[in-house]
């Protein structure tokens, strides 16, 4: 028979071995999950590293219904988000048009951020993925396009803090392909459409300046680039992009500025000891200007180049024209083979 000391030693040895086995299984399981998560979404370019903020469980408890909605809508922790209020569900119903083209492009992971009860009720009645967000008190208190657009940064901050990456879309974006299947790179913090209409304006170019009064140093150079468009950008969920949305929202809460100007300021302005922005420097990619096209590029350049015209873009943002509904419809019908004449007969610009 075993004496008491020998029995205690064997029990202790067994418990140590059991603890080590449990620990080893945990490590192997963690590595397996890590491999699945690090690979990114199917069809994505590069890896899509996930972000699990420390506050995610706290955020989820305080936004239980939002968390549930995102779990139901998002695919691979990504979604397209559009901001809408009751002004967009009237006679000139852009919300219906936007959802229809999204659904026609087989994009399932979309969500309407409803800023009022009317929009939420309308979306529910029509079966649109939506969530009712409380509109924040900002310096621009109007319900105009700019006033409503400024609400998006706080909304996106909440979504990112729950660990979801967001592709923000204005309501005048015509979606023709699923952007998540091979067109989003996911290798930087911000991927944004440009207001530039060709490579020089979208990606930047060197411009010279001549100041004769400076004598020997009269010649200098600068880098000129068109603005990023704050109505079409992808944010990879991270601490940096969460912070970026928060500082833009904080600025707009007390300053009646155009949200696109402030978006560009905080994304593109270099860090400096002389500029106290309290920001984390984000990395930036300009989206392909023919795949994520603005309407000036499409009507003034693409349309007159047979090789470019033959390529179906991922989307077109009707941001350079006032006849939004007419051009929205013409673009969609042309690229889906429903009407080949209207789109080609439209003038380059609205006068």
C-alpha positions in Angstrom: 0.0 0.0 0.0 1.0 3.6 -0.7 1.9 5.7 2.3 0.4 9.1 2.7 3.5 11.0 1.4 3.8 8.9 -1.7 0.0 9.3 -2.4 0.3 13.1 -2.1 3.3 13.2 -4.5 1.5 11.2 -7.2 -1.6 13.4 -6.9 0.5 16.6 -7.2 2.3 15.2 -10.2 -1.0 14.3 -11.9 -2.4 17.8 -11.3 0.7 19.5 -12.7 0.5 17.3 -15.9 -3.2 18.1 -16.3 -2.6 21.8 -16.0 0.1 21.7 -18.6 -2.1 19.8 -21.0 -4.9 22.3 -20.6 -2.4 25.2 -21.2 -1.0 23.5 -24.3 -4.5 22.9 -25.8 -5.3 26.6 -25.2 -2.2 27.7 -27.0 -2.8 25.4 -30.0 -6.4 26.6 -30.2 -5.4 30.2 -30.1 -2.9 29.7 -32.9 -5.5 28.0 -35.0 -8.0 30.8 -34.5 -5.2 33.3 -35.2 -4.5 31.7 -38.5 -8.1 31.8 -39.6 -8.5 35.5 -38.5 -5.3 36.8 -39.9 -6.0 35.6 -43.4 -8.7 38.2 -44.0 -12.0 38.0 -45.8 -12.3 35.7 -48.9 -11.1 37.5 -52.0 -9.4 40.3 -50.0 -6.0 41.7 -51.0 -3.5 41.2 -48.3 -4.3 40.3 -44.7 -7.2 41.9 -42.8 -5.8 42.1 -39.2 -8.6 42.1 -36.7 -8.9 44.6 -33.8 -10.2 43.5 -30.5 -10.4 46.7 -28.5 -10.2 46.4 -24.7 -13.5 48.3 -24.5 -15.3 46.1 -27.0 -17.2 44.1 -24.4 -18.1 47.3 -22.6 -19.3 48.9 -25.9 -21.3 45.8 -26.7 -23.1 45.9 -23.3 -24.0 49.6 -23.8 -25.1 49.0 -27.5 -26.6 45.5 -27.3 -29.0 46.0 -30.1 -26.4 47.6 -32.4 -24.0 44.7 -31.6 -26.7 42.2 -32.5 -27.6 44.1 -35.7 -23.9 44.2 -36.8 -23.5 40.5 -36.1 -26.5 39.8 -38.3 -25.5 42.1 -41.2 -21.7 42.1 -41.4 -19.7 39.6 -43.4 -16.2 38.9 -42.2 -16.6 41.8 -39.8 -17.1 44.3 -42.7 -20.1 46.3 -43.9 -21.2 49.1 -46.2 -22.8 52.0 -44.3 -25.1 54.7 -45.6 -26.4 57.7 -43.6 -30.0 58.7 -44.3 -32.7 60.9 -42.8 -36.3 61.6 -43.8 -35.3 64.1 -46.5 -34.1 61.1 -48.6 -37.3 59.1 -48.5 -39.6 61.8 -50.0 -40.6 62.3 -53.6 -37.0 62.1 -54.8 -36.4 58.9 -53.0 -32.6 58.3 -53.2 -32.7 55.8 -50.4 -34.8 53.3 -52.4 -32.5 53.8 -55.4 -29.4 53.2 -53.3 -30.6 50.0 -51.7 -31.8 48.7 -55.0 -28.5 49.1 -56.7 -26.7 47.6 -53.7 -29.0 44.6 -53.8 -28.7 44.2 -57.6 -24.9 44.1 -57.1 -25.4 41.1 -54.6 -24.0 43.1 -51.7 -25.7 41.7 -48.6 -23.6 43.3 -45.9 -25.1 46.8 -46.0 -26.8 48.9 -43.3 -28.8 52.1 -43.4 -28.0 54.4 -40.4 -31.4 56.0 -39.8 -31.1 59.4 -38.2 -34.8 59.8 -37.4 -37.9 57.6 -36.7 -39.4 58.2 -40.1 -36.4 56.7 -41.9 -36.2 53.8 -39.5 -39.9 53.0 -39.9 -39.6 53.3 -43.7 -36.6 51.0 -43.8 -38.3 48.4 -41.6 -41.4 48.5 -43.8 -39.3 47.9 -46.9 -37.1 45.2 -45.3 -33.9 47.3 -45.5 -31.0 46.5 -43.1 -31.1 49.5 -40.7 -30.4 50.7 -37.3 -31.8 53.8 -35.6 -29.0 56.1 -34.4 -29.6 59.1 -32.2 -28.4 62.2 -34.1 -25.7 64.0 -32.1 -25.8 67.8 -31.4 -23.3 69.2 -33.8 -22.4 72.8 -34.7 -24.2 72.3 -38.1 -27.7 71.7 -36.8 -29.3 71.5 -40.3 -30.9 68.5 -41.8 -29.2 69.3 -45.2 -26.9 66.9 -46.9 -23.8 68.4 -45.2 -25.5 68.5 -41.8 -26.6 64.9 -42.0 -23.3 63.8 -43.4 -21.4 65.2 -40.4 -23.2 62.7 -38.2 -21.4 59.7 -39.7 -18.1 60.0 -37.8 -19.6 59.3 -34.4 -21.7 56.5 -35.8 -18.6 54.9 -37.4 -16.6 55.3 -34.2 -19.2 53.2 -32.4 -19.1 50.5 -35.1 -15.3 50.4 -35.2 -15.2 50.1 -31.5 -17.2 46.9 -31.8 -14.5 45.6 -34.1 -16.1 46.1 -37.5 -14.5 47.6 -40.5 -16.7 50.1 -42.4 -17.0 51.2 -46.0 -18.9 54.5 -45.8 -21.0 55.3 -48.8 -22.9 58.5 -49.7 -26.4 57.9 -51.0 -25.5 59.1 -54.5 -23.0 56.2 -55.0 -24.1 53.8 -57.8 -22.9 50.3 -56.8 -22.2 48.0 -59.7 -19.9 45.3 -58.1 -19.3 43.9 -54.6 -16.3 45.9 -53.4 -15.3 43.3 -50.8 -14.4 40.8 -53.5 -11.0 41.8 -54.6 -11.2 45.6 -54.7 -10.5 46.6 -51.1 -6.8 46.1 -50.2 -7.1 46.2 -46.3 -3.4 46.9 -46.0 -3.8 50.5 -44.6 -6.0 52.3 -42.1 -7.9 54.4 -44.7 -8.8 53.7 -48.3 -10.5 56.7 -49.8 -12.0 57.8 -53.1 -10.4 60.9 -54.5 -12.1 64.0 -55.9 -9.3 64.0 -58.5 -10.3 63.1 -62.0 -7.0 61.8 -63.4 -3.8 60.4 -62.0 -2.1 63.8 -61.5 -5.0 65.2 -59.6 -5.9 62.1 -57.7 -2.4 60.9 -56.7 -0.7 64.2 -56.7 1.9 66.0 -58.8 4.7 68.5 -58.3 4.0 72.2 -59.1 6.6 74.9 -59.4 6.5 78.5 -58.1 8.7 81.4 -59.2 9.3 84.3 -56.9 11.8 86.6 -58.6 12.2 88.8 -55.5 13.9 85.9 -53.8 16.8 86.1 -56.2 19.0 82.9 -56.2 16.3 80.9 -54.4 13.4 82.2 -56.6 12.3 78.7 -57.6 10.4 76.4 -55.2 8.2 73.4 -55.5 5.1 72.1 -53.8 3.0 68.9 -53.9 -0.5 69.4 -55.1 -3.2 66.8 -54.6 -7.0 66.9 -54.8 -9.1 66.2 -51.7 -10.1 62.8 -50.5 -13.9 62.3 -50.8 -15.5 62.0 -47.4 -18.5 60.3 -49.0 -16.7 57.1 -50.0 -14.0 55.6 -47.8 -13.1 52.3 -46.1 -11.8 52.2 -42.5 -10.0 49.1 -41.3 -11.0 48.7 -37.7 -8.1 49.7 -35.5 -7.3 52.0 -32.6 -6.1 54.6 -35.1 -9.3 54.7 -37.1 -11.4 54.8 -34.0 -9.4 57.7 -32.7 -9.6 59.4 -36.1 -13.4 59.3 -36.1 -13.6 60.6 -32.6 -11.4 63.6 -33.2 -13.3 64.6 -36.3 -16.6 64.2 -34.5 -15.2 66.3 -31.6 -14.2 69.0 -34.0 -17.5 69.1 -35.8 -19.4 69.3 -32.5 -18.1 72.8 -31.9 -17.2 74.0 -35.4 -19.5 74.5 -38.3 -17.1 73.3 -41.0 -17.6 71.1 -44.0 -17.0 67.6 -42.9 -14.9 66.8 -46.0 -12.4 69.5 -45.2 -12.0 68.3 -41.7 -11.7 64.7 -42.9 -8.9 65.7 -45.2 -7.2 67.8 -42.5 -6.9 64.9 -40.0 -6.1 62.2 -42.5 -3.5 64.0 -44.6 -2.0 66.7 -42.4 1.5 65.5 -41.3 2.2 65.3 -37.6 4.2 68.3 -36.3 5.2 69.8 -33.0 3.5 73.0 -34.3 0.1 71.4 -34.9 -1.6 70.1 -31.8 -4.0 67.7 -33.4 -3.6 64.9 -30.8 -4.0 62.4 -33.6 -2.5 59.0 -34.4 -1.0 59.1 -37.9 -3.0 56.9 -40.2 -1.9 55.2 -43.3 -3.7 56.1 -46.5 -4.4 54.5 -49.9 -6.2 56.3 -52.8 -8.8 54.0 -54.3 -8.4 53.1 -58.0 -10.0 56.2 -59.7 -11.6 54.0 -62.5 -13.0 51.4 -60.2 -14.1 53.8 -57.5 -15.0 56.6 -59.9 -16.3 60.0 -59.3 -18.8 61.3 -61.9 -16.3 63.9 -63.4 -13.9 61.1 -64.2 -16.7 59.0 -65.6 -18.4 61.6 -67.8 -15.4 63.6 -68.9 -12.7 61.0 -69.3 -13.9 57.3 -69.1 -16.9 57.8 -71.4 -14.7 59.1 -74.2 -12.2 56.3 -73.9 -13.5 53.0 -75.4 -11.0 50.8 -73.4 -12.0 52.4 -70.1 -15.7 52.5 -71.0 -15.6 48.7 -71.6 -14.6 48.1 -67.9 -17.5 48.0 -65.5 -16.4 50.0 -62.4 -17.1 48.9 -58.8 -19.1 52.1 -58.2 -19.6 55.6 -59.4 -20.1 58.6 -57.0 -22.4 61.2 -58.6 -20.6 64.0 -56.7 -19.7 66.4 -59.5 -23.3 66.8 -60.9 -26.5 68.4 -59.6 -28.8 66.1 -61.7 -28.0 63.3 -59.4 -31.1 61.2 -59.8 -31.0 61.3 -63.6 -27.3 60.5 -63.8 -27.6 57.8 -61.1 -30.3 56.0 -63.1 -28.5 56.4 -66.4 -25.2 55.0 -65.0 -26.9 52.0 -63.5 -29.0 51.2 -66.6 -26.0 51.6 -69.0 -23.7 49.2 -67.1 -26.5 46.7 -66.6 -27.4 46.7 -70.3 -30.8 48.3 -69.8 -30.3 51.6 -71.7 -27.3 52.3 -73.8 -28.4 55.7 -75.1 -29.2 58.0 -72.2 -25.9 57.8 -70.4 -23.9 58.4 -73.7 -26.0 61.4 -74.6 -25.7 63.3 -71.4 -23.4 66.4 -71.3 -20.1 66.2 -69.5 -21.2 68.8 -66.9 -24.3 70.3 -65.4 -24.5 74.0 -66.2 
